[in-house]
Amino acid sequence: MVLHLAGRGGVSVSPELQRRIEAKIAKMQRLVPKLIEARVVLATERYRHLAEVTLRAKRATFHVGGEASDFHAAVDQALAALSAQIRRKKERVTAKKPRPARARRRLPGAGSPAEPAAETPPEPPVVVRRTSAKPMSIEEAIDQLHLLADGLLVFRNARTRTVNVLRRRHDGTVELVEPAG
């Protein structure tokens, strides 16, 4: 980090004040770890002592000013306002909702994990419906299917004693699903 310290309007910076400012700016590196540059400009206007502090970090620039009866108090006031500004910026960044991570699916025989993979669509929710498979003939099951609104009937075939499924298709035909074997 580079520190630029300057006095404007005939202000000379004493070595004691310079050491104090350097120590306080070094403490600012805890709040902003990727600090690139710090500029402190001291000036006087009549009876007021002004301190302007600008911090340049990797992705942000902070600028504040302080005004007091002496330079020590003006620098302290400016650095207090600067730490509050940094804290507000960090709170804004952490308050943002995180974006969902991209799901990467490895294909069988894929080379390296760095290759972009197609995102998998979210799985639809599974609806579980429990019914008792009543024994009936296929003709009785077709009659029962016409009474149902969802177009799906599970029944026990009276002739084969296996569980079968009748489904009404989109074209209006009825499909019978029997276990193989």
N, C-alpha and C positions, 0 to 999 in steps of 0.2 A: 504494500500500500504506500502511496506517495502522499505526503502532507505538504500543502502549500499554505504558508502563513504570511499574511500581508497586512500592512497598516495603510489606511487611506487618509488623506488630508493632514499630513504631517505627524501621524501617529507612529511612534516607534515601539516595537514590541520588546519588552524586557526579557532577559533570559529566564527569569523565574516564571513569568507568564507563559513563555514558550514551552517550558517543561511541563507546566500544568495542563496546557492545551493538548500537548502530545500524549500525556498520560490519559486524559479523558477520551481522546479520539481512539486510543488503543483499546479502551474498554468498549467502545462502540463496535469493535470487530467481533465481540461476542454476539451482539444482536444481528449484525450483518457479516457473516463469515466470508463472503466473496467481495470484500471491499476493494475497490481499485484505486480510488483517489478521494482525498478530503481537502477541501478548501475552506480556510477560515480568514475572513476579512474583518479587521477591526477599524472603526471610524468614530469620530466625535462630531457632534453637531451641537454647538453651544454647550449646554450642561449635560447632554445625554451621551452615553457611551453605547455604541452599537456593535453588535457582533453578528455576522452573517456566516452560517455554516452550510456548506454544500457537500453531500456525500454522494459519490458515484459508485454504485455496486454493479454486479454483473448484469442484472436485468432491471434495475430501478435507479432513479436519482431522487434524492431527498434534499430539500432546501428549506431552511428555517432562519429566522432572525430573532435576536434578543436585544432588549433595551433595558439599561439599568443606570445606576449612578456611578458605577465603576466597571472596568472590563471583566474582572473576575465574576461578578454577579451576572453581567450580560452574557458571558460565555456559558455559565451554569444554566441560565434561563433558556438559551438557545439549544443546548444539549438535552435539556429536559423535554423541550418541545420536539426535538428530533427523535428521541427515544419513543415518545408517544406516537409520532407519525409512523415510525417503523413498526411499532406494535399493531397499529390499526391496519397497516398494509398486510402484515402477516395474518391477522385475523380474517381479513377479506379473502386471502388466498386459501386459508384452511377451511373457511366457511362454505366454499364452493363445493357442490356435490361432486364426488368423484365419478368419472366416466366408467361405465362397465368395461371390464377387461375383455379383450377379444379372445374368443375361444379358438384355440388352434387344435385342429384335428390331424393326427398323424395318419397318413395313409399307409397301408401295408406295403413294404418294400420302398418306402420313401427314403431318399438319400440323407440329407442333413436336415436338422430341425429348423434351419434358417430359411428354408424354402417356404414361400407363402402357401398356406393351405386354405381351402374353401371353408368359410364359416358354416357351422352346422345350424340349421334353424332350430328355434326353441321347440322342445318336445311338447305336444299337446297334453293337457291333463287327462288322466285315466279315470273313466267313470265306471264304477263297479256296481252291477245290478244283480242281485241274487234272486233266482226264481226256482221253484220246484219243478222238476221235469215230470209232468204227469203222463202216464201211459195213455196213448191214443193212436188211432190209425192216421195215415197220411191225409185222408179225406177230412177227418175231424180236425186235424191240425190246420188245414187250409181254411176251413170255416172259421176257426178261432183267429187265424191271422187277419182275416177281413174285419174282425171286430176290434183289433188293436190299432192304435194310432201310429206307433213307431215303426211298424212293419218288420218286426223281428219276434220270432217265437221259438223257444227251446222246449222240446218235448221228448218223451221216451217213446220210441216206436214200439207199438204193442206186438208187432209181428217179430222183429229182430231183437227186441229188448235192449237196444242201444240208444244213446242220446243223439238226437238229430236236431238240426236247426233249419227253420224255414225263414226265408228272407224275401221281402217284396222289393224287386228291383225298380229302378227309375222308369223303365219302359213299361211297367205294369205286370211283367211276368213274375212268377214265383220260383225261387231257387231253393232246392233241397240240398242241405249239406249233411252227408253221412260220413262216419269214420271209415277209413279204409281198413280192410282186413277182416 
